[in-house]
Amino acid sequence: MSVVDSYINYVKKEAIERPEKSFGKVVFGFKANKLKTRLLPRREIAKGYQRLEAMMMSLVADALAKEDSYVWGNIFAPAEIMECFGLKTLSVECLSCYMTGYHLEDHFIDYAQDLGIAPTLCSYHKTFLGAVESGVLNTPFYGVTTSLSCDGNLNTFRYLDKKQGVPFTLLDIPYEDDEDSVNYLAHQIKELALQLEKHTGKPFREEKLRTILRTENETREALIEFFDLLKERLYPAELISHLYLMMGVHLLIGTEEFRDQVRFMVEDIKQYPKFQGKKILWVHLLPFYQDTLKAYFNSSGKYQLIPSDIVLDSMERMDEEHPFHSMARKIIHNVYNGSYQNKAKWLQRLAQELHPDAVIHFCHWGCKQASGGSVLLKEAMKEEGIPMLILDGDGIDKRNNHDGQIKTRLEAFLEMLEGEEE
């Protein structure tokens, strides 16, 4: 057994038997992995993804190690506002994924359900709640969430406020795209800034926000160029590489660090050859641990995933002169806001732009939106002549995934793609 595996097993045992003493050990492991990803990167993936992994490990390890340096959020929380106060945003979904590194997701899920948390709640949220309630994860001074797009967001943050005393701001996202809706949400975002002023004791400076939005625009321009190059070039990645890209796009958008990272990826991908295999547009969450999916898509020269909807969910150009209203429009225009029919049409346009050979829609267990909308998306892809596979499973709880079933369906689908070409 390697040193890494021995430490993982040690931390898992500590978290179960002495959870109140395990937080420091969890963070130490994250710090060690941060160094490992910098000094010993995964050579089988592109250098840009190597650097991205190190950046995302640093985000979590450094934030958790420093009290009052971060807030909890959901993945759609406006991280730009927190950045104005020098705060990092750690999303509950991503923290749950990181806890799987210690193979603790099943323990935390069971712990949460034993406390009375509904079994039907999203497993990402149950993992997070179990980690907090068991005493493994320390609590921050504040939380920020949105009503976009998961039903579990508000309930999770209400629960943490009541049980752990973590105050939070809920941004109520309107479905309608009109000026009244934009004004309504812009006012809420401004109130969030005032709340953070109160809780941090630091003044909010609108000029700082304008600078962040300017950097965000530069980052998005680089992202568009990267995605355009990815349509044609091989850029080796692992499933988890796409999770790290999603984290960066949502949690570090507007930072110079992430902008420079994307610019590096733009230049790096130009060094790679044309891609000769099948391009797969992935929709919804990625079960990055799933064995069959890793076998076919990790560092593959035959099948390459192109950015999922959760990476490309908002490509809004920000208006630096009207920052609050611009941020409100960005959130309202997010592809996860509104009906799934709108999302299906958006994905149809995205497919016309990216020219994938196929689409795979992953229906995460407990996510009503994904399961309910998959048929609408399949009809939209049929109009484009693009074959689509619907896979059912769980993005984090391995017990809700059936590898045999996924393997059978995926292999049949890929064989069908190869047969069509022949």
WOQUI-V907878 format. One record per residue. N is the residue number from 1. RES is the residue in one small letter. OMEGA is omega in degrees with one decimal (999 if undefined). BURIAL is 1 if it has 24 or more other ideal C-beta (glycine too) atoms within 12 Angstrom, else 0. D_FIRST is the distance of its C-alpha to the first C-alpha in Angstrom with 2 decimals. Layout:
BEGIN
n->{N	N}
res->{RES	RES}
omega->{OMEGA	OMEGA}
burial->{BURIAL	BURIAL}
d_first->{D_FIRST	D_FIRST}
END
This chain:
BEGIN
n->{1	2	3	4	5	6	7	8	9	10	11	12	13	14	15	16	17	18	19	20	21	22	23	24	25	26	27	28	29	30	31	32	33	34	35	36	37	38	39	40	41	42	43	44	45	46	47	48	49	50	51	52	53	54	55	56	57	58	59	60	61	62	63	64	65	66	67	68	69	70	71	72	73	74	75	76	77	78	79	80	81	82	83	84	85	86	87	88	89	90	91	92	93	94	95	96	97	98	99	100	101	102	103	104	105	106	107	108	109	110	111	112	113	114	115	116	117	118	119	120	121	122	123	124	125	126	127	128	129	130	131	132	133	134	135	136	137	138	139	140	141	142	143	144	145	146	147	148	149	150	151	152	153	154	155	156	157	158	159	160	161	162	163	164	165	166	167	168	169	170	171	172	173	174	175	176	177	178	179	180	181	182	183	184	185	186	187	188	189	190	191	192	193	194	195	196	197	198	199	200	201	202	203	204	205	206	207	208	209	210	211	212	213	214	215	216	217	218	219	220	221	222	223	224	225	226	227	228	229	230	231	232	233	234	235	236	237	238	239	240	241	242	243	244	245	246	247	248	249	250	251	252	253	254	255	256	257	258	259	260	261	262	263	264	265	266	267	268	269	270	271	272	273	274	275	276	277	278	279	280	281	282	283	284	285	286	287	288	289	290	291	292	293	294	295	296	297	298	299	300	301	302	303	304	305	306	307	308	309	310	311	312	313	314	315	316	317	318	319	320	321	322	323	324	325	326	327	328	329	330	331	332	333	334	335	336	337	338	339	340	341	342	343	344	345	346	347	348	349	350	351	352	353	354	355	356	357	358	359	360	361	362	363	364	365	366	367	368	369	370	371	372	373	374	375	376	377	378	379	380	381	382	383	384	385	386	387	388	389	390	391	392	393	394	395	396	397	398	399	400	401	402	403	404	405	406	407	408	409	410	411	412	413	414	415	416	417	418	419	420	421	422}
res->{m	s	v	v	d	s	y	i	n	y	v	k	k	e	a	i	e	r	p	e	k	s	f	g	k	v	v	f	g	f	k	a	n	k	l	k	t	r	l	l	p	r	r	e	i	a	k	g	y	q	r	l	e	a	m	m	m	s	l	v	a	d	a	l	a	k	e	d	s	y	v	w	g	n	i	f	a	p	a	e	i	m	e	c	f	g	l	k	t	l	s	v	e	c	l	s	c	y	m	t	g	y	h	l	e	d	h	f	i	d	y	a	q	d	l	g	i	a	p	t	l	c	s	y	h	k	t	f	l	g	a	v	e	s	g	v	l	n	t	p	f	y	g	v	t	t	s	l	s	c	d	g	n	l	n	t	f	r	y	l	d	k	k	q	g	v	p	f	t	l	l	d	i	p	y	e	d	d	e	d	s	v	n	y	l	a	h	q	i	k	e	l	a	l	q	l	e	k	h	t	g	k	p	f	r	e	e	k	l	r	t	i	l	r	t	e	n	e	t	r	e	a	l	i	e	f	f	d	l	l	k	e	r	l	y	p	a	e	l	i	s	h	l	y	l	m	m	g	v	h	l	l	i	g	t	e	e	f	r	d	q	v	r	f	m	v	e	d	i	k	q	y	p	k	f	q	g	k	k	i	l	w	v	h	l	l	p	f	y	q	d	t	l	k	a	y	f	n	s	s	g	k	y	q	l	i	p	s	d	i	v	l	d	s	m	e	r	m	d	e	e	h	p	f	h	s	m	a	r	k	i	i	h	n	v	y	n	g	s	y	q	n	k	a	k	w	l	q	r	l	a	q	e	l	h	p	d	a	v	i	h	f	c	h	w	g	c	k	q	a	s	g	g	s	v	l	l	k	e	a	m	k	e	e	g	i	p	m	l	i	l	d	g	d	g	i	d	k	r	n	n	h	d	g	q	i	k	t	r	l	e	a	f	l	e	m	l	e	g	e	e	e}
omega->{-178.1	177.6	-179.4	179.8	179.0	-180.0	177.4	179.7	179.1	-179.3	178.2	179.2	178.7	-178.1	-180.0	-173.4	-179.3	-172.8	-177.3	-179.2	-170.9	-174.9	-180.0	179.7	176.4	-178.7	177.9	177.3	177.3	178.4	179.5	178.6	175.7	178.5	-179.3	-178.3	177.4	-174.7	-177.8	-178.1	177.6	-173.9	-176.3	178.1	-177.7	-177.0	177.5	178.0	174.4	-179.9	179.2	178.5	178.7	179.4	-178.1	174.4	177.9	179.8	-175.6	-177.1	-176.6	-179.7	-178.6	-177.2	-175.1	-177.7	177.9	178.2	-175.5	171.1	170.2	176.2	164.5	-170.0	-178.3	177.3	-176.7	-175.8	-179.7	179.9	179.0	179.6	177.4	-179.1	-179.0	-178.0	172.4	176.7	176.1	-177.0	-178.9	-179.3	-177.7	177.4	177.0	178.1	-179.7	179.9	177.2	175.9	176.1	179.4	-175.8	-173.6	-178.5	177.8	-178.4	178.6	178.3	179.3	179.9	-179.4	177.0	176.8	180.0	175.7	-174.5	177.2	-177.7	177.8	178.9	-176.3	174.3	-179.0	178.5	177.2	-179.0	-179.4	178.0	178.6	-179.6	-175.3	178.6	179.5	-178.5	-179.7	173.5	-177.7	175.7	-177.5	-175.2	176.2	178.5	178.1	178.6	174.2	178.4	-11.3	-172.0	178.1	-175.7	-173.8	-175.9	-178.7	179.3	-177.5	173.3	179.8	-179.4	176.1	-177.2	-173.1	-174.5	178.1	178.2	179.3	-177.3	172.8	172.4	172.4	-179.3	-172.3	177.5	173.7	-172.0	177.9	177.6	-174.4	178.5	179.5	179.5	178.6	-179.8	-178.6	178.2	177.6	179.3	-179.8	177.1	177.0	176.1	178.4	179.1	177.8	179.5	171.6	-178.3	-173.7	-179.6	-175.1	179.2	179.2	173.4	-179.9	-176.4	178.5	176.2	178.1	178.0	178.4	178.6	179.3	176.0	176.9	177.6	177.4	178.2	178.7	-177.4	175.3	178.5	178.5	179.3	177.9	179.2	-179.6	179.1	177.6	-178.1	177.7	-171.2	-170.3	171.7	177.0	-170.5	-178.4	168.6	178.2	-175.9	176.4	-180.0	173.3	179.1	178.0	177.4	178.0	-178.9	-178.3	-176.7	-171.9	-178.5	179.9	-178.6	176.7	177.9	-179.6	-178.3	176.6	-179.2	177.2	-179.4	177.2	176.5	179.9	177.9	-179.5	-177.6	-176.4	178.8	-179.7	-174.6	-176.5	174.1	179.3	-175.2	-175.4	-177.9	177.5	-177.8	172.4	-178.8	-179.2	177.4	-169.2	179.6	173.8	-168.0	-177.6	-168.6	-169.0	-177.7	179.6	177.1	-178.0	-176.7	-171.0	179.4	175.9	-176.1	173.0	-176.5	-179.9	-179.4	175.4	172.2	-167.6	-178.8	179.2	-177.1	171.9	-176.2	-169.5	-179.9	179.8	-177.0	172.4	-174.3	176.5	-174.8	-177.2	178.1	-168.1	-176.4	178.5	178.3	177.9	178.4	178.9	179.3	-177.5	-179.9	-179.0	178.3	-175.3	179.1	177.4	179.3	-174.2	177.7	177.6	176.4	178.8	-180.0	178.9	178.4	178.6	176.2	177.7	178.5	178.0	177.7	-179.8	-173.6	178.3	177.5	174.6	-179.0	176.9	171.8	178.4	179.0	179.4	-179.8	-178.5	178.5	179.8	-175.0	-177.2	-177.8	-177.6	-177.4	-174.8	-173.5	-179.6	177.0	-179.9	-180.0	177.3	179.5	179.1	177.4	178.1	179.8	-178.0	-178.0	179.1	-177.3	177.2	174.4	177.7	176.1	178.2	-178.3	-176.7	-175.0	-177.7	-176.2	-177.4	178.5	177.0	178.7	-173.2	-179.2	180.0	178.9	-179.7	-178.8	-176.1	-179.4	-178.6	177.2	-179.8	-179.8	176.4	177.4	177.8	179.7	179.5	178.2	-179.4	179.4	999}
burial->{0	0	0	0	0	0	1	1	0	0	1	1	0	1	1	1	0	0	1	0	0	1	1	0	1	1	1	0	1	1	1	1	1	1	0	1	1	0	0	0	1	1	0	0	1	1	1	1	1	1	1	1	1	1	1	1	1	1	1	1	1	0	1	1	1	0	0	0	1	1	1	1	1	1	1	1	1	1	1	1	1	1	1	1	1	1	1	1	1	1	1	1	1	1	1	1	1	1	1	1	1	1	1	1	1	1	1	1	1	0	1	1	0	0	0	0	1	0	0	0	1	1	1	1	1	1	1	1	1	1	1	1	1	1	1	1	1	1	1	1	1	1	1	1	1	1	1	1	1	1	0	1	1	1	1	1	1	0	1	1	0	0	0	1	0	1	1	1	1	1	1	1	1	1	0	0	0	0	0	0	1	1	0	1	1	1	0	1	1	1	0	1	1	0	1	1	0	0	1	1	0	0	0	1	0	1	0	1	1	1	0	1	1	1	1	1	1	1	1	1	0	1	1	0	0	1	1	0	1	1	1	0	1	1	1	1	1	1	1	1	1	1	1	1	1	1	1	1	1	1	1	1	1	1	1	0	1	1	1	0	1	1	1	1	1	1	0	1	1	0	0	1	0	0	1	0	1	1	1	1	1	1	1	1	1	1	1	1	1	1	0	1	1	1	0	1	1	1	1	1	0	0	1	1	1	1	1	1	1	1	1	1	1	1	1	1	0	1	0	1	0	0	1	1	1	1	1	1	1	1	1	1	1	1	1	1	1	1	0	1	0	1	1	1	0	1	1	1	0	1	1	0	0	1	0	1	1	1	1	1	1	1	1	1	1	1	1	0	1	1	0	0	1	1	0	1	1	1	0	1	1	0	0	1	0	1	1	1	1	1	1	1	1	1	1	1	1	1	0	1	1	0	1	0	0	1	0	0	1	1	0	0	1	1	0	0	1	0	0	0	0	0}
d_first->{0.00	3.82	6.73	8.22	6.27	6.54	10.07	10.86	10.35	12.32	15.01	15.38	16.07	18.41	20.18	20.95	21.96	23.38	24.09	26.88	24.61	21.81	23.69	23.12	19.34	19.47	21.70	19.67	16.73	19.39	20.79	17.59	17.25	20.94	20.48	17.65	19.96	22.75	21.24	18.78	20.43	19.71	21.89	22.57	24.64	27.96	28.27	30.14	27.33	24.91	27.32	27.86	24.21	24.25	27.55	26.46	23.42	25.96	28.41	26.30	24.57	27.89	29.99	27.98	27.82	31.63	33.75	36.68	35.50	34.91	36.28	34.81	36.27	36.04	35.39	39.17	40.10	42.18	39.74	42.65	44.38	41.41	41.04	44.63	43.53	40.46	38.23	35.19	34.94	31.66	32.13	30.99	29.77	27.53	26.15	25.21	23.30	21.41	20.48	18.77	16.08	15.02	15.78	18.79	21.62	22.26	22.44	24.81	26.89	27.41	28.20	30.80	32.35	32.64	34.68	37.03	35.79	37.01	34.57	36.38	35.44	33.23	29.52	29.03	31.53	30.21	26.70	28.39	30.79	28.18	26.22	29.52	31.04	28.07	28.29	25.05	26.97	29.89	33.14	35.15	38.91	39.83	39.02	40.63	40.64	42.86	44.27	42.86	41.48	39.48	41.28	38.42	38.88	41.89	40.79	37.40	39.06	41.87	39.45	37.65	41.09	42.23	39.17	37.64	40.78	39.61	42.85	42.76	45.01	45.34	46.79	48.82	48.78	52.00	51.98	55.26	55.50	58.70	59.91	60.07	56.40	55.44	57.54	56.06	52.46	53.37	54.87	51.68	49.58	52.10	51.89	48.10	48.75	51.21	48.79	46.15	48.91	49.60	46.02	44.99	48.34	48.18	50.99	50.45	51.77	52.74	52.86	49.13	48.58	50.82	48.74	45.54	47.26	48.49	44.97	43.90	46.61	45.43	41.86	43.14	45.24	42.20	40.23	43.13	43.14	39.39	39.72	42.74	40.86	37.91	40.42	40.80	37.83	34.29	31.91	28.27	26.41	23.70	24.70	23.42	25.67	28.64	27.47	27.38	30.83	32.15	31.00	32.74	35.90	36.26	34.80	35.62	38.74	41.50	39.36	39.98	36.26	35.70	38.98	37.95	34.59	36.48	38.96	36.21	34.93	38.53	38.87	35.43	35.99	39.25	37.40	35.83	37.67	39.44	37.37	38.47	36.48	36.90	36.91	35.82	37.11	34.67	36.34	34.94	31.34	28.26	25.42	22.92	19.92	21.80	20.29	23.67	25.07	22.18	22.57	26.27	26.59	23.64	25.01	27.54	30.66	32.25	32.04	32.18	32.37	35.14	35.34	35.55	38.37	36.32	36.02	39.68	41.05	43.42	44.94	47.90	49.54	50.07	53.54	53.14	56.64	56.04	52.41	52.38	54.21	52.09	48.86	50.51	51.38	47.89	46.44	49.29	48.90	45.17	44.58	42.97	46.25	48.98	49.15	46.67	49.65	49.84	46.14	46.65	49.55	47.56	44.71	47.43	48.72	45.24	44.77	48.13	46.92	43.40	44.36	41.15	41.02	39.69	38.69	35.83	36.44	33.54	34.95	32.66	33.05	35.55	37.01	40.62	41.62	39.18	39.95	43.65	44.06	42.12	45.22	47.36	44.99	44.95	48.74	48.74	46.43	48.63	51.56	49.71	48.82	45.08	42.95	40.71	37.86	37.23	33.72	33.17	29.95	28.32	27.15	24.56	24.42	22.40	24.35	27.50	26.35	26.88	25.02	27.27	30.36	29.27	28.29	31.66	33.74	32.09	32.27	35.87	36.75	35.33	37.10	40.24	39.94	39.62	42.51	44.72	44.30	45.25}
END
